[in-house]
Amino acid sequence: MSCDYFQQYDDFISAYAKIYHLKSNESLEEILNLILNCLVDKYKISIHALLFSITNASAYNYRSKELYSELDDQLCSKFSIQPRATICIGTEFDDFLDSDFSFKDEYNTIIMNDQIYKFRDYVSENGFEMKNQSIIKRRYYSNSYYTRDLEKCAYFGSVNIFNFIQINFHDEITLKCLRNAIVGGNTDIINECLKYHPIDEDCFNYAIGSHNNTFLKYILDHDLIEADKFSYQDVIDSQNLGAVFLLFEKNKNLIFPWCAAFPQTYDLIKNTRINPKTSRQFAGMTLLHFASSYNCIEICKLLLDSTKDYQIDIESLDNNGETPLFCAVHDNNEEIIKFLLSKGANTNTRNKNGKSLLRVAIGGNNIEVTKLLISHGVNVNETSSGLPILLIAVRKNMTDIVELLISNGVDINVHSGILSETLLKNIWASGITALHYAALNNNEIMLDFLISHGADITAKDISGKTVLFYIIDKDYKRKIYKNISFGKLDRILPEDDRIKALNILISHGADINAKDENSKTVLHYAIIFSSKELIEHLILLGADVNAKDENGKSPLNYAMEEYEWDFIQDTKIYDTRKYQACILFDEYSINLSYAITKILVSNGADVTAKDNHGKSILQYAREYGLDEIEELLNSHIAASN
């Protein structure tokens, strides 16, 4: 029966085999036409899935790296996609392939092209030296795949040089040779390697991933390894439909339930008696999970609409506690989401990490999916890790989704719960509103939008801080220190965005002299975190330079406070550089203290004021050994008298 499937989908199988076996001198135009006519137009493969396949294929076919790159660029251009946004594995195209193996290196080129006469001449003149270099980085491993000369020959299918090295230098045929030979596809090299090593799981997976289905069939026909010792994810990622049918031919149970990731297995699923049970091997996923994740709508309909009992529960949970609807939402598969919702799929469920469907949809920045879920009764007032959904959307700067949530009844002034330490790293305190988050992000558009829709500009977090306090960057000093530590002395961080956000809030009536639970104002904190540009602007807008906190300290006190250095200890910089940076940062800090003091004094700061301990500004300057500041204060006092 599988022979019929091979014939039915021969064009699909051949097209993907072509992608994985590109020759570096092949016509880019012909390959592009094949992809567009067969895979895009006929089989409706998404452009992002194709770009992923091109990236994946390039790891198995390094010789054609430049052609893959050109193909990637052409597809991105045709479908108006930014190249940096195309690689689904989270890296840029050129970063996926290791650069250590250089095409410009004559020795590498000779091996890659199996130029035996040139290799003999090279060895005769320079001697034979085994070079360890990285050729490929596989998706599932962080380390490069380092290989020796004989292993390189195996990878590139360079049989003449392979035989020459083995005969003349007796280089060891390693297990890597066998694995690479399977990728290279040269039968003579594979057979030679099989004399020394048996097939292992990596060999099995390399045959699948590289579309070497001829050797895959050989493995299965001769039972060279247990037939279930393969990675189903490799089959899916490589879109090796031929492998699916070969495995089915060997044992039908080998391909269930993951075969539902291929829409071409519709008839196969329909006509086969299958065991609906799942196992840890498949992360607890059912046929419906796979079909929902990989956008196979017809298979979803078959499983839920068919009179045949597939024993599929629409609410079945995988090992992550996610239903098939979660899978569809993760991958923004709108058609399947609509179908599952029409079948009554529960929209108010959470996975093991506490994430809801709405949180996943917003995380994917998909407004259409968010609309679908809301229209089917999802709870728009839920919270996740203490953050209401509205705040998550604001945090991600998703204006359209924020507007959608508000129009569906979300309280624009809802406060967060108790936040985790991770979230609190850059936030003053728990109990924030959406407007607090917009200020934290310096998002002018979001600030205007929220205020125009009724956001309370006087709202306070649990520490009593209004939105205005969130203009201050708590991490400003750390950023300056990092700049200094890397020699960027002339690149102190600009505060233009924060000043623009500040202007918006003030223009809508924010109290510039509001105090928090410690009776500190925004100006106090601007000085504590050393933002000179922001300090000047706050004073320009009317900030009280003599406001006192609960300890009776004015902004002037904090201009000369001793700096806390804890944040420097957490900075990952080598000790020598850290020491030098500390010296430079100390100099910078003293100079900044002087500059801020001068600004405050020139704007009416009371230099004779005392704090709750009865100590004056002048006394603190002496105590800290700030001679220049002491001189500045004395001269001001003298001038005043």
Secondary structure, DSSP 8 states (H G I E B T S, - for coil): -HHHHHHHTHHHHHHHHHHHT--TTS-HHHHHHHIIIIIIIIT---HHHHHHHHHHHHHH-GGGHHHHHHHHHHHHHHTT--GGG--TTSS-HHHHS-SSS-TT-HHHHHHHTT-HHHHHHHHHHH------EEEE--TT-SS-EEE-HHHHHHHHT-HHHHHHHHHHH-----HHHHHHHHHHT-HHHHHHHHTT----HHHHHHHHHTT-HHHHHHHHHTT-S-TT-S-HHHHHHTT-HHHHHHHHHH-GGGGTTGGGGSGGGHHHHHTS-------GGGTT--HHHHHHHTT-HHHHHHHHH-SS-----TT---TTS--HHHHHHHTT-HHHHHHHHHTT--SS-B-TTS-BHHHHHHHTT-HHHHHHHHHTT--TT-EETTEEHHHHHHHTT-HHHHHHHHHTT--TT----S--HHHHTSSS-SS--HHHHHHHTT-HHHHHHHHHTT--TT---TT---GGGGGS-TTHHHHHHHHHHTT-TT-----HHHHHHHHHHHHTT--TT---TT---HHHHHHHTT-HHHHHHHHHTT--TT---TTS--HHHHHS-----HHHHTS---HHHHHHHHHHHHHHHHHHHHHHHHHHHHTT--TT-B-TTS-BHHHHHHHTT-HHHHHHHHHHHHHH-
